[in-house]
């Protein structure tokens, strides 16, 4: 049994992999001190994993905290940090410096290449929203990064005197109040980017992942595959290829 851990910009997700099958995904906001008590209870109730894999796009301090936390519970368990490789599992990274590609984006490429045939546009809707193009032969074409939906809204609140911080997700073409105008504007900005890239690239299949992905489904003028386990499924495939 393997413990797979995905440390994002605000959340820690984890799941168990046994016989190449993923259990349900658990999640916590690691910025909240109380979350660590809950995590300790959950992990202490588990059998010791044979291997712990960690993918981290947060700070080195955050990685070290999670690694130390796991080692306190399972002192002799092997911990492996997932690193981006330029050419692995039929995926060739477009970046001249592959390490500069976020490991979460790389894992979505691995999962997409393994589970979804065709030329794919992959959009991860987290704290940041990333978009990557992956050809059917595994050649990564590159990608784009913009603020995620909540980050767009928060930036307006921080940079202006009168605009409110909006958390509710809504969907109308235009709005008759400021809160809805901000909420709708962030969604349509994200949709506009996706539609433009897919139209210009001629890629036909769209895969959405990440916490805010569900809010884009109804706004898009094209079908999309929603796979919120894409990073962890990529990590599972990575672990299989390491074995």
C-alpha positions in Angstrom: 0.0 0.0 0.0 1.2 3.5 -0.9 0.3 6.8 0.5 0.0 9.5 -2.2 0.2 13.2 -1.0 -0.4 16.2 -3.2 0.6 19.5 -1.5 -1.0 22.4 -3.4 -0.9 26.2 -2.8 -3.5 26.0 -0.1 -4.7 22.4 0.3 -3.2 19.0 1.1 -4.8 16.1 -0.6 -4.0 12.5 0.1 -5.2 9.0 -0.8 -4.1 5.4 -0.4 -3.2 3.3 -3.5 -3.5 -0.5 -3.2 -3.1 -2.9 -6.2 -3.0 0.2 -8.5 -6.4 1.3 -7.2 -7.0 4.7 -5.5 -9.1 5.0 -2.4 -11.3 8.1 -1.8 -9.4 11.4 -1.8 -9.2 13.3 1.5 -8.4 17.0 1.7 -7.5 19.7 4.2 -6.5 23.3 4.3 -3.0 23.0 5.7 -2.9 26.7 6.7 -5.4 25.9 9.5 -3.7 24.6 12.7 -6.7 22.5 13.6 -6.5 20.5 10.4 -3.2 18.9 11.5 -4.9 17.4 14.5 -7.5 15.8 12.2 -4.8 14.6 9.9 -2.9 13.0 12.7 -6.0 11.1 13.8 -6.6 9.9 10.3 -3.1 8.7 9.6 -2.6 7.1 13.0 -5.7 5.0 12.3 -4.1 3.7 9.0 -1.8 0.7 8.6 1.8 1.8 7.8 2.2 2.3 4.1 5.1 0.7 2.2 5.9 3.9 0.5 4.9 7.6 0.8 5.0 9.7 -2.4 4.8 13.5 -2.0 4.2 16.0 -4.8 4.6 19.6 -3.6 4.2 23.0 -5.3 4.3 24.8 -2.0 7.4 26.0 -0.2 10.2 23.7 0.8 9.3 24.4 4.4 5.8 23.1 3.8 7.2 19.9 2.2 9.5 19.4 5.1 6.7 19.8 7.6 4.6 17.2 5.9 7.6 14.8 5.6 8.4 15.3 9.3 4.8 14.8 10.2 4.6 11.5 8.3 7.9 10.3 9.8 6.6 11.0 13.3 3.8 8.5 12.7 5.8 6.0 10.6 9.5 6.5 11.5 10.9 3.9 9.1 8.7 4.4 6.1 10.4 5.5 2.9 9.4 8.9 1.7 9.9 9.8 -2.0 9.5 13.3 -3.4 8.1 13.3 -6.9 10.2 15.4 -9.3 9.6 16.4 -12.9 11.4 14.4 -15.5 11.9 15.7 -19.1 11.0 12.4 -20.8 9.0 9.8 -18.8 6.1 7.4 -19.4 5.8 8.7 -23.0 5.4 12.3 -21.9 8.0 14.8 -23.2 8.0 18.2 -21.4 8.1 21.3 -23.7 10.0 23.4 -21.2 13.7 23.9 -21.9 14.1 23.6 -18.1 11.6 20.8 -17.2 12.1 21.4 -13.4 10.5 24.8 -13.9 7.2 23.1 -14.8 5.1 22.6 -11.7 5.1 19.0 -10.5 1.3 19.1 -10.3 1.0 20.1 -14.0 3.5 17.3 -14.9 1.4 14.7 -13.1 -1.7 15.8 -14.9 0.2 15.3 -18.2 1.2 11.7 -17.1 -2.4 10.9 -16.1 -3.8 12.4 -19.3 -1.4 10.5 -21.5 -2.2 7.2 -19.7 -5.9 7.5 -19.3 -7.2 9.7 -22.1 -6.4 9.3 -25.8 -6.1 12.1 -28.3 -4.9 15.7 -28.4 -5.9 17.1 -25.0 -6.2 20.5 -23.4 -5.8 20.1 -19.6 -7.1 22.8 -17.3 -6.4 22.7 -13.6 -8.6 25.1 -11.7 -6.9 25.6 -8.3 -5.5 28.7 -6.6 -3.8 29.3 -9.9 -5.5 28.1 -13.1 -3.1 26.3 -15.4 -3.7 25.2 -19.0 -1.5 22.7 -20.9 -1.7 21.2 -24.3 -0.6 17.6 -24.8 -0.6 15.9 -28.1 -1.7 12.3 -28.5 1.9 11.1 -28.9 2.8 12.6 -25.5 4.5 15.7 -26.7 3.7 18.6 -24.3 3.2 21.8 -26.3 3.4 24.2 -23.4 0.9 26.0 -21.3 -0.5 29.1 -19.6 -1.0 30.3 -16.1 -3.5 32.8 -14.8 -5.0 33.5 -11.3 -7.7 31.0 -10.3 -11.3 32.2 -9.8 -11.0 33.0 -6.1 -7.6 34.7 -6.6 -9.0 36.9 -9.4 -11.7 38.0 -7.0 -9.4 38.5 -4.0 -7.0 40.6 -6.1 -9.9 43.1 -6.8 -10.7 43.3 -3.1 -7.0 43.9 -2.2 -6.2 46.4 -4.9 -9.4 48.6 -4.7 -11.1 50.6 -2.0 -14.7 49.7 -2.6 -14.9 46.3 -4.4 -16.0 43.5 -2.0 -14.4 40.1 -1.5 -16.7 37.7 -3.3 -16.8 33.9 -2.5 -20.1 32.8 -4.0 -20.0 31.3 -7.5 -22.7 32.5 -9.9 -23.3 32.3 -13.6 -25.0 35.0 -15.6 -23.9 36.7 -18.8 -23.9 40.1 -17.1 -24.9 41.3 -13.6 -26.9 44.0 -12.0 -24.8 44.2 -8.8 -21.1 44.4 -8.0 -20.8 41.1 -6.3 -22.3 39.2 -9.2 -20.3 41.2 -11.7 -17.1 40.1 -10.0 -18.2 36.5 -9.7 -19.3 36.3 -13.3 -16.3 38.2 -14.6 -13.9 35.7 -13.2 -15.7 32.8 -14.7 -16.0 34.3 -18.1 -12.4 35.3 -18.1 -11.4 31.7 -17.5 -13.8 30.4 -20.1 -12.6 33.0 -22.6 -9.0 31.8 -22.2 -10.0 28.1 -22.6 -12.2 28.7 -25.6 -9.6 30.8 -27.4 -6.7 28.3 -26.8 -8.8 25.4 -28.0 -10.0 27.2 -31.1 -6.6 28.4 -32.1 -4.8 25.1 -31.2 -7.5 22.9 -32.9 -7.3 20.5 -29.9 -10.7 18.8 -29.5 -10.7 17.2 -26.1 -10.9 19.3 -22.9 -10.1 17.9 -19.4 -10.9 19.9 -16.3 -9.5 19.2 -12.8 -9.2 21.1 -9.6 -11.6 22.5 -7.0 -13.2 25.2 -9.2 -13.5 23.1 -12.3 -17.2 22.4 -11.8 -18.0 26.0 -12.0 -16.7 26.2 -15.6 -18.7 23.3 -17.0 -22.0 25.1 -17.6 -20.3 28.2 -18.9 -18.3 26.4 -21.6 -19.6 26.0 -25.2 -18.1 22.6 -25.5 -18.1 19.2 -23.7 -15.5 18.6 -21.1 -14.2 15.7 -19.0 -14.2 16.4 -15.3 -11.5 14.5 -13.4 -10.7 15.9 -10.0 -8.3 13.1 -9.2 -6.0 13.8 -12.1 -2.9 14.8 -10.1 -3.1 11.8 -7.8 -3.9 9.4 -10.7 -0.7 10.8 -12.4 1.2 10.0 -9.2 -0.2 6.5 -9.1 1.0 6.0 -12.7 4.4 7.5 -11.8 4.6 5.0 -8.9 3.7 2.1 -11.1 6.5 3.0 -13.6 9.0 3.3 -10.8 8.3 -0.2 -9.5 
